[in-house]
Amino acid sequence: MTNRLAQAQSLYLRKHAENPIEWWTWCDEALETAKREDKPIFLSIGYSSCHWCTVMEGEAFSDETIADYMNANFLPIKVDREERPDLDSIYMQALQMMVGQGGWPLNIFLAPDDLVPFYGGTYFPIDPRYGRPGFLQVLQAIHRYYKSEKGKLDGIKAEILKNLQSAAALQPAALSGDLLKEGLESSAGILSSKAPGPSFPMIPYSQAALRMARFGWDSRYDAREVTTQRGLDLALGGIFDQVGGGFHRYTVDPTWTVPHFEKMLYDNGQIVEYLANLWAMGVEEPAFERSISLTVQWLKREMTAPQGYFYAAQDADSFTTPDDAEPEEGAFYAWSFDELQTLLSPRELTELSEQFTLTEKGNFEGLNVLQRQHPGKLSDQVEGVIAKLFLTRYGASAEDLTTFPPARNNHEAKTTDWSGRIPAVTDTKMIVAWNSLMISGLAHAYAVFRELEYLELASQAADFILQNQWIEGRFHRVNYDGTVEVLAQSEDYALFIKALLDLHQVTRSLQPIVPENQTNWLDHAIRVQEEFDEFLWSVEIGGYYNTAKDASQDLLVRERSYVDNATPAANGVAIVNLIQFALLTEDLDYLDKAEQTLQAFGSVMQESPTACPSLFVALDWFRNCTLVRSSAEQIAILETQYLPTAVFMREPNLPEGVVGLVCQALSCKEPARSLEQLRSQLQQSLIRQG
């Protein structure tokens, strides 16, 4: 027997279709029903590759007694946070206000009359354990409280709503002269901290700290050192799939050893861009090039749809055999020592052990997660050993396995005749924002390494979005194998515009290599920006709302995203886009919007610099933005370097003897007559207002 979620497009929602709980989706009918029947809403938000979401689905949400009580006394609603990040943002912020921390699954109780939350948590076990009450106990207590303590409940709701509204209504502030230094230093400080516990990529902070390295400030943090170390942690650590490519979500330890094994597209796009930037800065570590190359091969093999877009994620868990009742975390990726002894000769095992952490006891539940012990280039012999592991895992060599069809659900995973191990389930939906992060990562990697394949993959994905994600003139966020859903949110607009601008930049040096009829990425970016401005721009206070003005009726507050999490906040990215538009089009209205948006978030930049590294990236652009007009040949040389606030424009009609012009926001330097002079002017321009 299935519930309403059986008809959902979302893999996460369909995973709950056979629960005895009578789930609703977030819709007007559900909200009206809760209000009419005076039932508190139990809102549960998660995503398909979330491990503890999967655990709770198999435990509490599958329990008949819990379901009977839930169905009788609450109106349960399931939301895929990857479809509705706007809802997730609001209620995650509320949960953090209530209990001091958040996470997924996000389980929160709302009053039906106004949708204001009054209690919440993350994972609730079916029975009391881990210091947490059993879920049925929670439901019973919440029901009693809702029925008998209306006065107290109203007080809690009023306080939460007040705080949410206050957080959404930031006061504009002027930007002080030393604000940029303080902001970039705070990101370097985050990277240099040695706190115990899990290790996350934190790429928005890494990108901000990387910018600090060029200024030569007197600081307690060595920006080049801490950003290089973050790159090494990523490229050498167990967080990177050293056999098949692609980065896992995070590691559960401070040593970057044992990952939480899901692979998210958004992490991989950002990490590819970051490692390419490190290389461009002069940190030419072979492990960076290897991890980018293997990640692109993973992307092509496992994460690219036939239509050219990129899938969203792969689960952490997979089945060891088709007879398993439940999948196991990391089963597709980790290795027992006995298995390695069987697969490899003694000499091969020794060679692998000299480069990677291998023990008989393992480092993850008796298994080994491969983590490199040394930077540098791996020998051909060691790469040959890794190729054997690839063959065992996938059932074919990397050269022969150009595509690896996804397992779209547990049934496909268990019933497909795989040549190697049973893979984790892949969430095959297309999310614009996440595809955009990967497009940008590929574009930056192409600029540095000149692998045309990187640019081709990026271009195909961007073309797919341009051709398929508009319905009746409106941009949409998600594509389910041809079915387009959910109006685009601010991160979709901002990150896709960035991706288009990145493609525009890295193709400046290609002509006349590429055909004359190549896509005009800049024109498309301008068109998307116009729609962004029309539906999400805040005329009164500046900045961009998370959702369009005609899609916000069911939200408690209309937020403007500025806090960086696993992905960069939309407003920071949007400001950089506006500045680039101003340079490339010479339309200063874009620059005015950028300044207004920065000032709109000026107070939070001053008070909470660690919350918003992307806004400091934007401030760096605003103060040091530089346009280089030059030939395709000179641009091809310059764009391999780390020039974090520069854009390029092909100028075919330079005066005789002039190799380029360096222009700042409202003025240009004298024409450069040598590449050395051009570089010198450019470097000076990039640090003129540190």
C-alpha positions in Angstrom: 0.0 0.0 0.0 1.5 3.4 -1.0 0.7 6.9 0.1 0.5 10.2 -1.9 4.3 10.3 -2.3 4.2 7.4 -4.8 3.3 10.0 -7.5 6.1 12.4 -6.7 9.0 13.0 -9.1 11.5 13.4 -6.2 13.5 10.3 -5.4 13.6 11.4 -1.7 9.8 11.7 -1.5 9.3 8.4 -3.3 11.5 6.6 -0.8 8.7 7.3 1.7 5.9 6.2 -0.6 5.4 2.9 1.2 5.4 4.3 4.8 2.2 3.8 6.7 2.3 7.5 7.5 -0.2 9.4 5.3 2.3 11.9 3.9 1.3 15.0 2.0 3.5 17.2 -0.1 3.8 20.9 0.7 0.8 22.2 -1.2 -2.2 24.5 -0.6 -4.6 21.5 0.0 -2.4 20.1 2.7 -2.0 23.5 4.5 -5.8 24.1 4.2 -6.6 20.7 5.6 -4.4 21.1 8.6 -6.0 24.5 9.4 -9.6 23.2 8.9 -9.0 20.1 11.1 -6.8 22.1 13.6 -4.0 19.6 13.4 -0.4 20.6 14.0 1.8 20.1 10.9 4.7 17.7 11.2 7.1 19.0 8.6 9.9 16.6 7.7 12.6 17.9 5.3 15.5 15.9 4.0 17.2 14.7 0.8 17.8 11.4 -1.0 21.4 10.8 -0.2 21.1 11.8 3.5 22.1 8.8 5.7 20.1 9.6 8.8 17.0 10.5 6.7 17.3 6.9 5.3 17.6 5.5 8.8 14.6 7.3 10.1 12.5 6.3 7.0 13.3 2.6 7.8 12.6 3.0 11.5 10.2 5.5 12.9 8.4 6.4 9.6 7.8 2.7 8.9 6.4 1.8 12.3 2.6 1.1 12.3 2.0 2.4 15.9 3.8 5.6 15.2 2.0 6.0 11.9 -1.4 5.5 13.5 -0.8 8.1 16.1 0.7 10.5 13.6 -2.2 10.2 11.1 -4.8 10.7 13.9 -3.3 13.8 15.5 -1.0 15.5 13.0 -0.9 16.4 9.3 2.5 15.0 8.1 4.2 16.8 5.2 7.4 15.6 3.4 9.7 18.1 1.6 12.7 17.5 -0.5 15.1 20.3 0.5 16.8 20.1 -2.9 13.5 21.1 -4.5 12.6 23.8 -1.9 15.7 25.3 -0.4 13.6 28.3 0.6 11.4 26.3 3.0 14.4 24.5 4.3 16.3 27.7 5.0 13.4 29.2 7.0 12.7 26.2 9.1 16.3 25.3 9.6 16.9 28.8 11.0 14.0 28.3 13.3 15.3 24.9 14.5 18.7 26.4 15.2 17.0 29.1 17.3 15.1 26.5 19.3 17.8 23.9 20.0 21.1 25.6 19.0 22.0 23.4 16.1 20.5 21.9 12.9 20.9 19.1 10.4 18.9 16.6 8.4 16.4 15.1 8.7 14.9 18.4 9.8 11.7 17.5 11.7 9.7 20.4 12.9 6.1 21.1 14.2 4.1 24.0 12.9 0.9 25.6 14.0 -1.7 25.1 11.3 -3.2 28.6 11.4 0.0 30.5 10.6 2.8 27.9 9.9 5.0 29.2 12.7 7.1 26.5 14.3 7.0 25.7 18.0 9.1 22.5 18.4 11.7 20.6 16.4 14.6 18.3 16.1 16.7 16.2 13.7 16.9 12.4 13.9 14.4 10.9 16.3 15.0 7.2 17.1 12.1 4.8 17.2 12.9 3.9 20.8 14.8 6.1 23.4 18.5 5.9 22.7 21.5 8.1 22.0 20.2 10.4 24.7 17.1 11.1 22.6 13.5 10.3 23.4 11.6 7.8 21.2 9.6 9.3 18.4 6.2 8.2 19.7 7.0 9.8 23.1 7.8 13.0 21.2 4.5 12.9 19.3 2.4 12.2 22.4 4.1 15.1 24.3 3.7 17.5 21.4 0.0 16.6 21.0 -0.7 17.2 24.7 1.2 20.4 24.7 -0.7 21.7 21.6 -4.1 20.9 23.1 -3.5 22.1 26.7 -0.9 24.9 26.6 -2.2 27.3 24.0 -0.9 30.4 25.9 2.6 29.1 26.2 2.6 27.9 22.6 1.6 31.4 21.4 4.4 32.9 23.3 7.0 30.6 21.8 5.6 31.2 18.3 5.7 34.9 18.8 9.3 34.9 19.9 10.4 32.6 17.0 8.5 34.7 14.4 10.0 37.9 15.8 13.5 36.5 15.5 12.9 35.2 12.0 11.5 38.5 10.8 14.4 40.4 12.5 17.0 38.1 10.7 15.3 38.7 7.4 15.3 42.5 7.8 18.9 43.5 8.0 19.9 47.1 8.3 22.0 48.6 5.5 25.4 49.9 6.6 28.4 51.7 5.0 31.5 49.6 4.2 34.5 50.6 6.3 38.0 50.7 4.8 39.4 47.8 6.7 36.4 45.6 6.3 37.8 43.5 3.4 41.0 42.6 5.4 38.9 41.6 8.4 36.5 39.5 6.3 39.2 37.6 4.3 41.2 37.0 7.5 38.2 35.5 9.2 37.9 32.9 6.4 41.6 32.1 6.7 41.1 31.7 10.4 38.2 29.2 9.8 40.5 27.1 7.6 43.4 27.2 10.0 41.4 26.0 13.0 42.1 22.5 14.3 38.8 21.7 15.9 38.0 18.0 16.6 35.1 16.4 14.8 34.1 16.2 11.2 36.0 17.8 8.3 34.0 19.7 5.6 35.4 21.1 2.4 34.0 24.6 3.2 34.9 25.9 -0.2 33.3 29.3 0.1 35.7 30.0 3.0 38.6 28.5 1.0 37.9 30.7 -2.0 37.8 33.8 0.2 41.0 32.9 2.0 42.8 32.2 -1.3 42.2 35.9 -2.3 44.0 37.1 0.8 47.3 35.5 -0.4 47.9 38.2 -3.0 47.8 41.2 -0.7 50.9 40.6 1.4 49.1 41.8 4.6 50.7 41.5 8.0 48.5 38.8 9.4 48.6 35.9 11.9 47.4 33.6 9.1 49.5 32.6 6.1 46.8 32.5 3.5 48.8 30.6 0.9 49.8 28.0 3.5 46.3 27.4 4.8 44.6 27.3 1.4 47.3 25.0 0.0 46.8 22.7 3.0 43.1 22.6 2.4 43.8 21.6 -1.2 46.1 18.8 0.0 43.6 17.6 2.6 41.0 17.3 -0.2 43.2 15.7 -2.9 45.1 13.3 -0.6 42.4 12.5 1.9 39.9 9.7 2.1 37.3 12.4 1.3 38.4 11.9 -2.3 37.6 8.6 -4.0 41.2 7.7 -5.0 40.0 4.8 -7.2 37.0 6.1 -9.1 37.2 9.9 -8.7 34.8 12.3 -7.2 34.7 13.8 -3.7 32.5 12.6 -0.8 30.5 15.0 1.3 32.8 15.2 4.3 34.8 13.1 6.7 33.6 12.1 10.1 37.1 12.8 11.6 39.5 15.8 11.8 42.2 13.9 9.8 40.2 13.7 6.4 40.3 9.9 6.6 36.9 8.3 6.8 34.2 10.0 4.7 30.4 10.1 4.9 30.3 8.5 1.5 27.6 10.3 -0.4 28.9 12.3 -3.4 27.1 15.6 -4.0 27.4 17.4 -7.4 27.7 20.8 -5.7 30.7 19.8 -3.6 32.5 18.4 -6.7 31.9 21.5 -8.8 33.2 23.8 -6.1 36.3 21.7 -5.3 37.2 21.4 -9.0 37.2 25.2 -9.3 39.1 25.6 -6.1 41.9 23.2 -7.0 42.2 24.8 -10.4 42.5 28.2 -8.7 45.3 26.8 -6.5 47.1 25.6 -9.5 46.7 28.9 -11.3 48.1 30.6 -8.2 51.3 28.6 -8.7 50.7 25.6 -6.4 51.2 23.1 -9.1 50.7 20.0 -7.0 50.3 16.8 -9.2 47.7 15.5 -6.7 45.5 18.5 -7.6 45.7 17.7 -11.3 45.0 14.0 -10.7 42.0 14.6 -8.5 40.5 17.1 -11.1 41.1 14.6 -13.9 39.6 11.6 -12.1 36.6 13.7 -10.9 35.9 14.7 -14.5 36.1 11.1 -15.5 33.7 10.1 -12.7 31.4 12.9 -13.8 31.4 11.7 -17.4 31.0 8.0 -16.5 28.4 8.2 -13.7 26.9 11.6 -13.4 26.2 12.9 -16.9 22.8 12.2 -18.5 22.6 11.4 -22.2 21.0 14.9 -22.7 24.2 16.5 -21.3 23.2 17.7 -17.8 24.6 16.4 -14.5 22.8 14.2 -12.0 22.4 15.5 -8.4 24.0 13.0 -6.0 25.0 9.5 -5.2 24.0 7.8 -1.9 26.4 6.9 0.9 25.0 3.4 1.3 25.0 0.4 -1.1 24.2 -3.3 -1.1 27.0 -5.9 -0.7 24.8 -8.6 -2.2 21.3 -8.6 -3.9 20.0 -10.5 -0.9 20.8 -7.8 1.6 17.7 -6.3 3.3 19.4 -2.9 3.9 22.4 -1.2 2.2 25.6 -0.6 4.1 27.5 2.7 4.3 30.6 2.8 2.1 30.2 -0.8 0.8 31.0 0.4 -2.8 34.1 2.2 -1.8 36.0 0.5 1.0 38.3 -2.5 0.9 39.0 -5.3 3.4 42.7 -6.3 3.8 41.8 -9.9 2.9 40.3 -8.8 -0.4 43.3 -6.7 -1.3 45.6 -9.7 -0.5 43.5 -11.8 -2.9 43.4 -9.2 -5.7 47.0 -8.1 -5.6 50.4 -9.7 -5.6 52.6 -9.2 -2.5 54.7 -6.6 -4.5 51.6 -4.7 -5.6 50.2 -4.7 -2.0 53.5 -3.3 -0.8 53.6 -0.6 -3.4 50.0 0.4 -2.5 50.8 0.4 1.2 53.7 2.7 0.7 51.5 5.4 -0.8 48.1 4.8 0.9 47.0 3.9 4.5 46.4 0.2 4.6 46.2 -2.0 7.7 44.8 -5.4 8.5 42.3 -3.9 10.9 41.4 -1.1 8.6 40.2 2.5 9.4 36.5 2.1 8.8 34.6 -0.7 10.5 37.2 -3.3 9.6 37.6 -2.0 6.1 40.2 0.4 4.5 39.4 3.8 3.0 42.3 4.7 0.8 44.1 7.9 1.9 47.3 9.0 0.4 50.3 9.4 2.7 52.4 11.7 0.5 51.8 14.5 -2.1 53.4 14.3 -5.5 52.9 12.2 -8.6 52.0 8.6 -8.2 54.2 6.2 -10.1 52.9 4.2 -13.1 53.2 1.1 -11.0 50.9 2.4 -8.3 48.4 3.7 -10.8 48.4 0.2 -12.3 47.5 -1.2 -8.9 44.7 1.3 -8.6 43.5 0.3 -12.0 43.1 -3.2 -10.7 40.9 -2.0 -7.9 38.8 0.0 -10.4 38.3 -3.2 -12.4 37.2 -5.1 -9.3 34.8 -2.3 -8.3 33.3 -1.6 -11.7 33.8 -4.9 -13.5 35.6 -3.2 -16.4 38.7 -1.0 -16.9 38.5 2.8 -16.8 39.4 2.9 -20.5 36.6 0.5 -21.5 33.9 1.9 -19.1 32.9 5.2 -20.8 29.5 5.2 -19.2 28.2 3.5 -16.1 24.3 3.6 -16.0 22.9 4.8 -12.7 20.9 2.7 -10.3 17.9 5.0 -9.8 16.5 3.2 -6.8 17.2 0.3 -4.5 15.2 -2.1 -6.7 17.4 -1.3 -9.7 20.5 -1.6 -7.6 19.6 -5.1 -6.4 18.2 -6.5 -9.6 20.6 -5.2 -12.2 23.4 -7.7 -13.2 26.4 -5.6 -12.3 29.8 -6.8 -13.5 31.5 -5.5 -10.3 30.1 -4.3 -7.0 26.6 -3.1 -6.6 26.7 0.7 -6.8 25.0 3.3 -4.6 21.7 4.7 -5.9 22.1 7.9 -8.0 19.6 10.7 -7.7 19.2 11.6 -11.4 17.4 14.8 -11.1 18.9 18.0 -12.6 19.2 21.0 -10.3 20.2 24.2 -12.0 22.2 25.7 -9.2 24.3 22.5 -8.7 24.8 22.0 -12.5 26.0 25.6 -12.5 28.6 25.0 -9.9 30.0 22.1 -11.9 29.9 24.2 -15.1 32.0 26.9 -13.4 34.4 24.3 -12.0 34.9 22.8 -15.4 35.4 26.2 -17.0 38.1 27.1 -14.5 39.8 23.8 -14.9 39.7 24.2 -18.7 41.3 27.7 -18.4 44.2 26.2 -16.4 44.8 22.8 -18.0 43.5 23.4 -21.5 41.7 20.1 -21.6 39.0 20.7 -24.3 36.9 17.9 -22.8 36.3 20.0 -19.7 34.9 22.9 -21.8 32.8 20.5 -23.9 31.1 19.0 -20.8 30.4 22.4 -19.3 29.0 23.8 -22.6 26.7 20.8 -23.0 25.2 21.2 -19.6 24.8 25.0 -20.0 23.1 24.5 -23.4 20.7 21.9 -21.9 19.6 24.4 -19.2 19.2 27.2 -21.7 17.1 25.0 -24.0 14.9 23.2 -21.4 14.4 25.1 -18.2 12.1 27.9 -19.3 8.3 27.3 -19.2 6.0 30.1 -20.3 8.9 32.5 -20.1 9.9 31.6 -16.5 13.1 29.9 -15.4 12.7 26.6 -13.5 15.0 24.9 -11.0 14.6 21.1 -11.4 14.3 18.7 -14.3 13.2 15.1 -13.8 14.1 13.3 -17.0 12.3 15.8 -19.1 9.7 17.0 -16.5 10.5 20.6 -15.5 9.3 21.7 -12.0 9.8 24.4 -9.3 10.3 28.0 -10.2 14.0 29.0 -10.0 15.2 30.4 -6.8 17.9 33.0 -6.2 20.8 30.5 -6.1 19.7 29.1 -9.5 19.7 32.5 -11.1 22.9 33.7 -9.5 25.0 30.5 -10.0 23.7 30.0 -13.6 24.6 33.5 -14.5 28.0 33.0 -13.0 28.4 29.8 -15.0 27.5 31.6 -18.2 30.0 34.4 -17.4 32.7 31.8 -16.7 32.0 30.2 -20.0 32.1 33.6 -21.7 35.5 34.3 -20.2 37.2 31.0 -21.0 36.1 31.2 -24.6 37.6 34.6 -25.2 40.9 33.0 -26.2 39.5 30.2 -28.3 38.5 32.1 -31.4 39.0 31.5 -34.3 39.6 27.8 -33.1 35.9 27.4 -32.4 33.1 28.0 -35.0 31.8 31.5 -35.5 28.3 30.3 -34.5 29.3 29.3 -31.0 26.9 30.2 -28.2 27.0 33.9 -27.0 27.2 33.1 -23.3 27.3 36.8 -22.4 24.0 37.6 -24.2 22.3 34.7 -22.4 23.7 35.8 -19.1 22.3 39.3 -19.6 18.9 37.8 -20.4 18.8 35.6 -17.3 19.9 38.6 -15.2 17.0 40.7 -16.5 14.6 38.0 -15.3 16.4 37.7 -12.0 16.0 41.5 -11.5 12.3 41.5 -12.5 11.2 38.8 -10.1 13.6 38.6 -7.1 15.3 42.1 -6.8 14.4 44.0 -3.6 13.7 47.5 -4.9 13.3 48.9 -1.4 16.4 47.6 0.4 18.6 46.0 -2.3 19.7 42.4 -2.7 17.8 39.4 -4.1 15.1 37.5 -2.3 15.3 33.7 -2.2 12.1 33.2 -4.1 10.1 35.2 -6.7 7.5 37.6 -5.7 4.7 35.4 -7.1 6.0 32.3 -5.4 6.3 33.4 -1.8 2.7 33.3 -0.6 3.3 30.2 1.6 6.4 31.5 3.3 6.7 32.9 6.8 9.3 35.4 5.8 10.8 36.4 2.5 14.5 35.9 3.0 17.5 37.2 1.1 20.3 34.6 1.3 23.6 35.8 2.5 24.9 33.0 4.8 27.3 30.6 3.1 26.8 26.9 3.9 28.0 24.0 1.8 27.3 26.3 -1.2 27.9 30.0 -1.6 25.1 32.4 -0.8 23.2 33.7 -3.7 23.6 37.4 -2.9 27.4 37.2 -2.8 27.5 35.5 -6.1 25.0 37.9 -7.6 27.1 40.9 -6.6 30.1 39.5 -8.4 28.0 38.9 -11.5 26.7 42.5 -11.5 30.3 43.8 -11.3 31.4 41.7 -14.2 28.4 42.9 -16.2 29.4 46.5 -15.5 32.9 45.8 -16.8 31.9 43.9 -19.9 28.9 46.1 -21.0 30.1 49.5 -19.6 26.6 49.9 -18.1 27.1 51.4 -14.7 23.6 50.6 -13.5 24.9 47.1 -12.8 27.6 48.7 -10.6 25.0 50.7 -8.7 23.0 47.5 -8.0 26.2 45.8 -6.8 27.0 48.6 -4.4 23.4 48.8 -3.1 23.5 45.1 -2.4 26.8 45.2 -0.5 25.5 48.0 1.6 22.3 46.1 2.3 24.4 43.4 4.0 26.9 45.8 5.5 25.8 45.3 9.1 26.1 41.5 8.9 29.5 41.8 7.2 30.7 43.9 10.2 29.0 41.8 12.9 29.4 38.3 11.6 32.2 38.1 9.0 32.5 34.3 9.5 28.9 33.8 8.2 29.3 35.3 4.8 32.7 34.7 3.0 31.0 35.2 -0.4 30.0 38.7 0.5 33.7 39.4 1.1 34.6 37.9 -2.2 32.1 40.3 -3.7 33.6 43.2 -1.8 37.0 42.3 -3.2 35.6 42.4 -6.7 33.9 45.8 -6.0 37.1 47.4 -4.8 39.6 45.8 -7.2 37.6 44.9 -10.3 39.7 45.1 -13.4 39.0 44.7 -17.2 41.8 43.6 -19.5 41.3 44.4 -23.2 43.7 42.4 -25.3 44.1 39.8 -28.1 43.0 36.2 -27.9 46.7 35.2 -27.8 47.5 37.3 -24.8 44.3 36.4 -23.0 45.2 32.7 -23.5 48.4 33.4 -21.5 46.8 35.5 -18.8 43.8 33.3 -18.0 46.0 30.4 -16.8 47.0 32.6 -13.9 45.1 33.4 -10.7 43.7 36.8 -11.3 40.7 36.8 -9.0 39.1 40.1 -9.8 39.8 40.4 -13.5 37.8 39.8 -16.6 38.9 39.7 -20.2 37.6 41.3 -23.4 39.0 40.5 -26.8 40.1 43.7 -28.5 41.0 43.2 -32.2 41.7 46.8 -32.9 44.5 47.7 -30.5 46.8 50.5 -31.6 50.1 49.4 -33.2 52.6 48.2 -30.6 50.0 47.9 -27.9 49.4 44.5 -26.3 46.6 45.4 -24.0 44.7 47.9 -21.9 44.1 47.5 -18.1 41.0 49.3 -17.0 39.6 49.7 -13.5 35.9 50.5 -12.8 36.0 54.1 -14.2 39.4 54.6 -15.6 42.2 52.9 -17.7 45.9 52.8 -17.3 48.3 53.8 -20.1 48.4 51.3 -23.0 50.7 48.4 -22.2 53.4 47.8 -24.9 54.7 44.5 -23.6 53.3 41.5 -21.8 55.5 42.3 -18.8 54.0 45.8 -18.6 50.5 44.4 -19.0 51.1 41.9 -16.2 52.6 44.5 -13.9 49.7 46.9 -14.4 47.2 44.0 -13.9 48.9 42.9 -10.6 48.8 46.4 -9.3 45.2 46.9 -10.2 44.2 43.7 -8.4 45.4 45.0 -5.0 44.8 48.7 -5.3 42.2 48.8 -2.5 43.2 46.1 -0.1 
